[in-house]
Amino acid sequence: MKVIIAGGGTGGHIFPGMAIAEDFLKRDPQNHILMVGAEGGLEERIWSEQKIQYQLIASGKFAGEPLTVRVRSAIKVLKGIWQAIKLIREFQPQFILGVGGYASFPMLVAGFILRVPRGIQEQNSFPGMANRLLSRISNKVFLSFESAKPHFRGVKPEKFVLSGNPLRKKVKDELSKAIEPDEKNSRFQILVVGGSQGARRLNKLMMTAVEYLIPIRDKIKIVHMSGSVDQYDLILTYSKKGFRAKVYQFIEDIGKELRLADMVVSRSGAGAVFEIALAGKPSILIPFPFAANNHQLTNARYLGDAGAALVFLEEDLGDGRQFAEAILDLFNHPKKLEEMGKKARSLAMPKAGEIIVDEIYQMLGGAR
């Protein structure tokens, strides 16, 4: 089977697309997958490093942009649709799957024009405008969260498939391993993750919170994915305050760090939520307040409402004292941590990519 998977821009779109590609190849190594991203996007670097076959098309951003930018974006999207039509005619895919991000829109529109079977995979609990529009011309709408369904107005119920958010094989394999004695000492390990590109507010929060964590500093280790901007300041802060910490711009093997963590502090993109769930880890989630439609807050509630996570609004955390108190409270109540971890694990959906692949095969009548 030939399949185009289109989308990118952030890790939240790129990595689910890569996970689905892996599951297509697991189903049949003869499947031919082409990734399609936007010119100038993060996906180009990631796919190049992974030696994945890809093509780039033009696209643009509309939400929150001034009129002049929207006009230029419209021209780019029209160019992208033309490029996508040409690409479809050359590659001859049997299915096109949009996973969000700028390239998804022109690719799905081109698929609609050429009558190629197509679908979208919505990672978040509140879909963006592009996917709400694309759902009308899609044959399948794959959802990570059941709560996203009401936001797709006018879409036939039979189009929806609740799959969960696909995770890469590397992450799933790592999380299935037991912790070896030489991998971790007795210190309580806190993993701080700001998303694929870091989170400055979360970084600043940790820099102030450590002052209140001094009573337990000899009992904990902090592993922090900071992004590029604050890495040096974080290293300096942790060192001055006497904390054992490792600070990385980006953690390539996030599965391993999740497996070794006793608690996770994180933003609440869909990928992070489902990785935390599969790892079965208690978490403190601080949604990014400027995410479209505040979708990170509704994502976080998936774990929070089940008692698997504590959810804090960024605006309520002030100088970091309340945040530090939450960490201290969980640290001092291991039974509560254990229960939160169990509840998180019960919400995992490890077969998300397989569900998507199976549905596409079924829709196409088992086509190769």
Protein Blocks (a to p, Z undefined) as FASTA:
>chain_A
ZZddedehiamlmmmmmmmmmmmmmmomkbccdddddehiaklmmmmmnopacddddddd
fehpafklmmmmmmmmmmmmmmmmmmmmmnopabdcdeedjklmmmmmmmmmnopacddd
dfbfbdcfklmmmmmmpfbdcdfblklmmmmghiafklpccebjaddfklmmmmmpccdf
klpcfbdcddddebjnopfklmmmmmmmmmmmmmmmmmcccdddebjmlmmmmmmmmmmn
opacdddfbafblmlmmmmpmbdcddfdfklmmmmmmnopacdddddfkbghhlmmmmmm
mmmmnopaccddfklnmnommmmmmmmmmmmmmmlmmmmmmmmmmmpcfklmmmmmmmmm
mmnoopZZ
